[in-house]
Amino acid sequence: MPRTTLPARRGIQSVETGLRVLASLAAGQGPQTLSAIGQRAGISPSQTHRYLQSLMAAGMAQQDLQQRYDLGPSAIAVGVAALSRADVFGRTEAAAARFVAETGRTALVCVWGDPGVVVVRWYGGSPAVHCTIAIGSVLPLLHSAAGHVFLALLPDAETNAQQARERAADHGVIEIDETQIRGQIRGSMLAQWAGVGSQPLMAGMRMMAAPVFDLQGRVRLAVAALATGAFAVEEDEAVAARLLAACADATAAAGGIWPKPTPNG
């Protein structure tokens, strides 16, 4: 049976060009000149002028007193509507599932709630990780990579009470330097933790975790990857890079803001 070649999708070239001009407006840092917009969109100044006039008539662009162009109220309304439809949790689920498919590592999605760091999704890898962590488990704030993500990136006022509870339960057996943790994670956006015997949930395992941010730049979720001795430690660096990319992708897909690293914490 002969192979059927599907025809290429045909669009309206003028609409596509107009959208490129609109995207050029959105990519700029504030009001821009006509020439800068046209250069970014890849069209001539005369074409740029015509498209900008049409965009202004539709409220998608506007012009200031210095004859510079910026996004108009209609474009802002479209952007707000798109953001309102962005689903941080759904985007993170998809990114976590892809991460597991690509790396074989088991992944958890965690949120910060009243009990602390709560596991809300579990994606099993291969080989499987067998442990007592499950959906609904509360991970330690001070003794898990997922916990360190929230410790470093949430305001202190939100984590102080949980810190105090865990320190009281530890009786000072394990020393945790919150300042060092915050500096390291804010500089790399990655947390790592090796389980120790006094922490039954994490005993014998390695965990790494990275954040997912919302449109206001607030950490909303942490995606954590688990590994036992069955996974080579030498592979962890590449897995960490993939985990960071997955969380950055989820943040961007949900309209979130990935913050610039702050090496000094």
Secondary structure as a PSIPRED ss2 file (coil, helix, strand):
# PSIPRED VFORMAT (PSIPRED V4.0)

   1 M C   1.000  0.000  0.000
   2 P C   1.000  0.000  0.000
   3 R C   1.000  0.000  0.000
   4 T C   1.000  0.000  0.000
   5 T C   1.000  0.000  0.000
   6 L C   1.000  0.000  0.000
   7 P C   1.000  0.000  0.000
   8 A C   1.000  0.000  0.000
   9 R C   1.000  0.000  0.000
  10 R C   1.000  0.000  0.000
  11 G C   1.000  0.000  0.000
  12 I C   1.000  0.000  0.000
  13 Q H   0.000  1.000  0.000
  14 S H   0.000  1.000  0.000
  15 V H   0.000  1.000  0.000
  16 E H   0.000  1.000  0.000
  17 T H   0.000  1.000  0.000
  18 G H   0.000  1.000  0.000
  19 L H   0.000  1.000  0.000
  20 R H   0.000  1.000  0.000
  21 V H   0.000  1.000  0.000
  22 L H   0.000  1.000  0.000
  23 A H   0.000  1.000  0.000
  24 S H   0.000  1.000  0.000
  25 L H   0.000  1.000  0.000
  26 A H   0.000  1.000  0.000
  27 A H   0.000  1.000  0.000
  28 G C   1.000  0.000  0.000
  29 Q C   1.000  0.000  0.000
  30 G C   1.000  0.000  0.000
  31 P C   1.000  0.000  0.000
  32 Q E   0.000  0.000  1.000
  33 T C   1.000  0.000  0.000
  34 L H   0.000  1.000  0.000
  35 S H   0.000  1.000  0.000
  36 A H   0.000  1.000  0.000
  37 I H   0.000  1.000  0.000
  38 G H   0.000  1.000  0.000
  39 Q H   0.000  1.000  0.000
  40 R H   0.000  1.000  0.000
  41 A H   0.000  1.000  0.000
  42 G C   1.000  0.000  0.000
  43 I C   1.000  0.000  0.000
  44 S C   1.000  0.000  0.000
  45 P H   0.000  1.000  0.000
  46 S H   0.000  1.000  0.000
  47 Q H   0.000  1.000  0.000
  48 T H   0.000  1.000  0.000
  49 H H   0.000  1.000  0.000
  50 R H   0.000  1.000  0.000
  51 Y H   0.000  1.000  0.000
  52 L H   0.000  1.000  0.000
  53 Q H   0.000  1.000  0.000
  54 S H   0.000  1.000  0.000
  55 L H   0.000  1.000  0.000
  56 M H   0.000  1.000  0.000
  57 A H   0.000  1.000  0.000
  58 A C   1.000  0.000  0.000
  59 G C   1.000  0.000  0.000
  60 M C   1.000  0.000  0.000
  61 A E   0.000  0.000  1.000
  62 Q E   0.000  0.000  1.000
  63 Q E   0.000  0.000  1.000
  64 D C   1.000  0.000  0.000
  65 L C   1.000  0.000  0.000
  66 Q C   1.000  0.000  0.000
  67 Q C   1.000  0.000  0.000
  68 R C   1.000  0.000  0.000
  69 Y E   0.000  0.000  1.000
  70 D E   0.000  0.000  1.000
  71 L E   0.000  0.000  1.000
  72 G C   1.000  0.000  0.000
  73 P H   0.000  1.000  0.000
  74 S H   0.000  1.000  0.000
  75 A H   0.000  1.000  0.000
  76 I H   0.000  1.000  0.000
  77 A H   0.000  1.000  0.000
  78 V H   0.000  1.000  0.000
  79 G H   0.000  1.000  0.000
  80 V H   0.000  1.000  0.000
  81 A H   0.000  1.000  0.000
  82 A H   0.000  1.000  0.000
  83 L H   0.000  1.000  0.000
  84 S H   0.000  1.000  0.000
  85 R H   0.000  1.000  0.000
  86 A C   1.000  0.000  0.000
  87 D C   1.000  0.000  0.000
  88 V H   0.000  1.000  0.000
  89 F H   0.000  1.000  0.000
  90 G H   0.000  1.000  0.000
  91 R H   0.000  1.000  0.000
  92 T H   0.000  1.000  0.000
  93 E H   0.000  1.000  0.000
  94 A H   0.000  1.000  0.000
  95 A H   0.000  1.000  0.000
  96 A H   0.000  1.000  0.000
  97 A H   0.000  1.000  0.000
  98 R H   0.000  1.000  0.000
  99 F H   0.000  1.000  0.000
 100 V H   0.000  1.000  0.000
 101 A H   0.000  1.000  0.000
 102 E H   0.000  1.000  0.000
 103 T H   0.000  1.000  0.000
 104 G C   1.000  0.000  0.000
 105 R C   1.000  0.000  0.000
 106 T E   0.000  0.000  1.000
 107 A E   0.000  0.000  1.000
 108 L E   0.000  0.000  1.000
 109 V E   0.000  0.000  1.000
 110 C E   0.000  0.000  1.000
 111 V E   0.000  0.000  1.000
 112 W E   0.000  0.000  1.000
 113 G E   0.000  0.000  1.000
 114 D C   1.000  0.000  0.000
 115 P C   1.000  0.000  0.000
 116 G E   0.000  0.000  1.000
 117 V E   0.000  0.000  1.000
 118 V E   0.000  0.000  1.000
 119 V E   0.000  0.000  1.000
 120 V E   0.000  0.000  1.000
 121 R E   0.000  0.000  1.000
 122 W E   0.000  0.000  1.000
 123 Y E   0.000  0.000  1.000
 124 G C   1.000  0.000  0.000
 125 G C   1.000  0.000  0.000
 126 S C   1.000  0.000  0.000
 127 P C   1.000  0.000  0.000
 128 A C   1.000  0.000  0.000
 129 V C   1.000  0.000  0.000
 130 H C   1.000  0.000  0.000
 131 C C   1.000  0.000  0.000
 132 T C   1.000  0.000  0.000
 133 I C   1.000  0.000  0.000
 134 A C   1.000  0.000  0.000
 135 I C   1.000  0.000  0.000
 136 G C   1.000  0.000  0.000
 137 S C   1.000  0.000  0.000
 138 V E   0.000  0.000  1.000
 139 L E   0.000  0.000  1.000
 140 P C   1.000  0.000  0.000
 141 L C   1.000  0.000  0.000
 142 L C   1.000  0.000  0.000
 143 H C   1.000  0.000  0.000
 144 S C   1.000  0.000  0.000
 145 A H   0.000  1.000  0.000
 146 A H   0.000  1.000  0.000
 147 G H   0.000  1.000  0.000
 148 H H   0.000  1.000  0.000
 149 V H   0.000  1.000  0.000
 150 F H   0.000  1.000  0.000
 151 L H   0.000  1.000  0.000
 152 A H   0.000  1.000  0.000
 153 L H   0.000  1.000  0.000
 154 L C   1.000  0.000  0.000
 155 P C   1.000  0.000  0.000
 156 D H   0.000  1.000  0.000
 157 A H   0.000  1.000  0.000
 158 E H   0.000  1.000  0.000
 159 T H   0.000  1.000  0.000
 160 N H   0.000  1.000  0.000
 161 A H   0.000  1.000  0.000
 162 Q H   0.000  1.000  0.000
 163 Q H   0.000  1.000  0.000
 164 A H   0.000  1.000  0.000
 165 R H   0.000  1.000  0.000
 166 E H   0.000  1.000  0.000
 167 R H   0.000  1.000  0.000
 168 A H   0.000  1.000  0.000
 169 A H   0.000  1.000  0.000
 170 D H   0.000  1.000  0.000
 171 H C   1.000  0.000  0.000
 172 G C   1.000  0.000  0.000
 173 V C   1.000  0.000  0.000
 174 I C   1.000  0.000  0.000
 175 E C   1.000  0.000  0.000
 176 I C   1.000  0.000  0.000
 177 D C   1.000  0.000  0.000
 178 E H   0.000  1.000  0.000
 179 T H   0.000  1.000  0.000
 180 Q H   0.000  1.000  0.000
 181 I H   0.000  1.000  0.000
 182 R H   0.000  1.000  0.000
 183 G H   0.000  1.000  0.000
 184 Q H   0.000  1.000  0.000
 185 I H   0.000  1.000  0.000
 186 R H   0.000  1.000  0.000
 187 G H   0.000  1.000  0.000
 188 S H   0.000  1.000  0.000
 189 M C   1.000  0.000  0.000
 190 L C   1.000  0.000  0.000
 191 A E   0.000  0.000  1.000
 192 Q E   0.000  0.000  1.000
 193 W E   0.000  0.000  1.000
 194 A E   0.000  0.000  1.000
 195 G C   1.000  0.000  0.000
 196 V C   1.000  0.000  0.000
 197 G C   1.000  0.000  0.000
 198 S C   1.000  0.000  0.000
 199 Q C   1.000  0.000  0.000
 200 P C   1.000  0.000  0.000
 201 L C   1.000  0.000  0.000
 202 M C   1.000  0.000  0.000
 203 A C   1.000  0.000  0.000
 204 G C   1.000  0.000  0.000
 205 M C   1.000  0.000  0.000
 206 R E   0.000  0.000  1.000
 207 M E   0.000  0.000  1.000
 208 M E   0.000  0.000  1.000
 209 A E   0.000  0.000  1.000
 210 A E   0.000  0.000  1.000
 211 P E   0.000  0.000  1.000
 212 V E   0.000  0.000  1.000
 213 F E   0.000  0.000  1.000
 214 D C   1.000  0.000  0.000
 215 L C   1.000  0.000  0.000
 216 Q C   1.000  0.000  0.000
 217 G C   1.000  0.000  0.000
 218 R C   1.000  0.000  0.000
 219 V E   0.000  0.000  1.000
 220 R E   0.000  0.000  1.000
 221 L E   0.000  0.000  1.000
 222 A E   0.000  0.000  1.000
 223 V E   0.000  0.000  1.000
 224 A E   0.000  0.000  1.000
 225 A E   0.000  0.000  1.000
 226 L E   0.000  0.000  1.000
 227 A E   0.000  0.000  1.000
 228 T C   1.000  0.000  0.000
 229 G C   1.000  0.000  0.000
 230 A C   1.000  0.000  0.000
 231 F C   1.000  0.000  0.000
 232 A C   1.000  0.000  0.000
 233 V H   0.000  1.000  0.000
 234 E H   0.000  1.000  0.000
 235 E H   0.000  1.000  0.000
 236 D H   0.000  1.000  0.000
 237 E H   0.000  1.000  0.000
 238 A H   0.000  1.000  0.000
 239 V H   0.000  1.000  0.000
 240 A H   0.000  1.000  0.000
 241 A H   0.000  1.000  0.000
 242 R H   0.000  1.000  0.000
 243 L H   0.000  1.000  0.000
 244 L H   0.000  1.000  0.000
 245 A H   0.000  1.000  0.000
 246 A H   0.000  1.000  0.000
 247 C H   0.000  1.000  0.000
 248 A H   0.000  1.000  0.000
 249 D H   0.000  1.000  0.000
 250 A H   0.000  1.000  0.000
 251 T H   0.000  1.000  0.000
 252 A H   0.000  1.000  0.000
 253 A H   0.000  1.000  0.000
 254 A C   1.000  0.000  0.000
 255 G C   1.000  0.000  0.000
 256 G C   1.000  0.000  0.000
 257 I C   1.000  0.000  0.000
 258 W C   1.000  0.000  0.000
 259 P C   1.000  0.000  0.000
 260 K C   1.000  0.000  0.000
 261 P C   1.000  0.000  0.000
 262 T C   1.000  0.000  0.000
 263 P C   1.000  0.000  0.000
 264 N C   1.000  0.000  0.000
 265 G C   1.000  0.000  0.000
